Amino acid sequence: MLAAPINPGDINMVQGKYVVQPPLPAVGGNEGVGQVEEVGSKVTTLKLGDWVLPSDSGFGTWRTRAVCPEAALLRVPSELPLLSAATIGMNPASAYRMLHDFTMLSPGDTVIQNGANSAVGQAVIQIAASLGLVSINIIRDRPELSKLVAKLKAMGGDFVFSEVELRRPDVREVLKKLCKPRLALNCVGGKSATELLRNLERHGTMVTYGGMSMQPVIIPTSALIFNDIKIVGFSVTRWKRHHSHDGSAYKRMLTELCSLARSGKLTAPACAEVPFRDFRAALEAAAKPFASEKQVLVM
Ligand SMILES: NC(=O)c1ccc[n+]([C@@H]2O[C@H](COP(=O)([O-])OP(=O)(O)OC[C@H]3O[C@@H](n4cnc5c(N)ncnc54)[C@H](OP(=O)(O)O)[C@@H]3O)[C@@H](O)[C@H]2O)c1
């Protein structure tokens, strides 16, 4: 292994609360990039020196070495920046799927999301921009809010508001002038998800993929009855397993994501590179709020 991030889902897996659980004893970490050091005589798709990602969740990427079947790995271009390669397989993949699989979106259409500064959120901003979509991005209030707003706008976010700003009359006026979002992506749950629903177009879809506030998703009855809003969930792990019989869908998506990354249209989230031996400090830092930085273990 070369590098592997610490994602909230990895912590959930350690807590026994993830969508899939590996048999114990297990190595933590679901995402990361490795380099092939040796291949068996029947291996045809990989060679020495190739950079590879796990093809499924539960690989156990927080380690220095692994021996695994060829099918457990997918090749990525070794010209990618290390941090992009280490963080492309889960969060950008989720952003890509949610922007493509739930509703037909055309250039000029609007999407709204909360948790917009999360790694998934940053990928949503960049992929949406590359598709010509308008993004409305909601983040939590914090000290030095304007710095984060500027950063997300520089990344391609068209509108960035804090949760408090979203309820302000002047911001409502700004939003009224836009096409209403057809798709909402919910990373947070609780009241934040309810606010997304208030802004969604009639017949729109809200996809829940995270529950960072640890609060249930609250859905006003009128959203369902009057506005015919569809409420669905997404798991990239389920998606990968569902498509595992035929690796081509994942390969196609990865090719597109890598090409966006190589052209500079999809950058890695802000990362703190931590030597693997300091994993305890990295785990502690990953649990802190308002970090806006992904901890990446560098092997
Ligand atoms: N379903 C799937 O397929 C899938 C795939 C990938 C990720 N996920 C989920 O998506 C979420 C984000 O993952 P990530 O790796 O992108 O995260 P990340 O980069 O570590 O960022 C965490 C995000 O959560 C926010 N947050 C933390 N505590 C919060 C709280 N109490 N209330 C509201 N927001 C809070 C942070 O905002 P602040 O800066 O304000 O703290 C930040 O935006 C996680 O729940 C993860 O499990 C799901």
The ligand as a Gaussian input file, in Angstrom:
#p B3LYP/6-31G(d) Opt

LIG

0 1
 N      -23.377000       5.976000       1.160000
 C      -22.207000       5.953000       0.530000
 O      -22.008000       5.251000      -0.451000
 C      -21.116000       6.815000       1.052000
 C      -19.904000       6.919000       0.368000
 C      -18.940000       7.776000       0.862000
 C      -19.185000       8.486000       2.036000
 N      -20.366000       8.307000       2.686000
 C      -20.716000       9.044000       3.898000
 O      -20.689000      10.405000       3.552000
 C      -20.379000      11.157000       4.705000
 C      -19.190000      12.050000       4.371000
 O      -18.043000      11.248000       4.121000
 P      -16.667000      11.955000       3.697000
 O      -15.589000      10.944000       3.667000
 O      -16.927000      12.765000       2.492000
 O      -16.513000      12.915000       4.961000
 P      -15.342000      13.878000       5.418000
 O      -14.548000      14.338000       4.251000
 O      -14.638000      13.251000       6.554000
 O      -16.189000      15.122000       5.969000
 C      -17.080000      14.980000       7.027000
 C      -18.233000      15.928000       6.788000
 O      -19.223000      15.741000       7.788000
 C      -19.537000      16.994000       8.394000
 N      -19.917000      16.776000       9.780000
 C      -19.161000      16.209000      10.744000
 N      -19.869000      16.149000      11.898000
 C      -21.078000      16.690000      11.629000
 C      -22.252000      16.925000      12.414000
 N      -22.327000      16.577000      13.687000
 N      -23.311000      17.524000      11.810000
 C      -23.252000      17.881000      10.505000
 N      -22.182000      17.687000       9.724000
 C      -21.106000      17.095000      10.283000
 C      -18.262000      17.783000       8.248000
 O      -18.582000      19.137000       8.344000
 P      -17.765000      20.160000       9.289000
 O      -16.580000      20.609000       8.477000
 O      -18.781000      21.208000       9.507000
 O      -17.359000      19.416000      10.519000
 C      -17.834000      17.388000       6.836000
 O      -18.581000      18.077000       5.885000
 C      -20.111000      10.138000       5.808000
 O      -21.307000       9.955000       6.537000
 C      -19.767000       8.881000       5.047000
 O      -20.010000       7.712000       5.786000
 C      -21.326000       7.496000       2.208000

